[in-house]
Amino acid sequence: MSDDGGPAFPAADMRIHGTYGMTLRDWFAGQALASVMGTAENMGQATTEERRMLWAQLSGILYEVADAMLAARKEPKA
C-alpha cells in the first residue's frame, strides 16, 4: 500500500523522528479494531497460540478495511 492517507492528525509543530506519527490508514485500522473488540467476549477461552494466530489474521483484515476506506475517499461523491 503506497497511499497511507497521510498524517491522521497533522500539525507542523508535532513532527517527531521524521514523521507526523500515526497515518490515516493506521487510524482507520484502529477504529475498525475498536469495533471488533466489542464482540471479542470469548477470547478468554482461546489458548495463547490461538489468540496469537487470531490477532495476526485480524491485523491484516483491519488494514484491508482501512485500505478500502482510503480508496472510498477517492471516489467521486454521488
Steps between C-alpha positions, in 0.01 A plus 500: 500500500666822391222737604476513877267800497763727649513604863187432703541809715736734316664785685822659378642536850438136591744345251689226686781280367436599140130415503177649620413187697195293424382487141137522400528133398612412854215704644240327282638156594490594868143616477403172332681315782300689763182381334618137485611495863143558610418150378810319633341370820608139438871577458573393858412143406764483224854377561788744475602353164142522368485866604833575330377343177172690522672835563735443204205426271289779642776758461519430128123520465484830688755655265299368203201687645716812539621469139139474380411810700790693345393386152140605568620851587636534144173405333286781364221603730153412381 
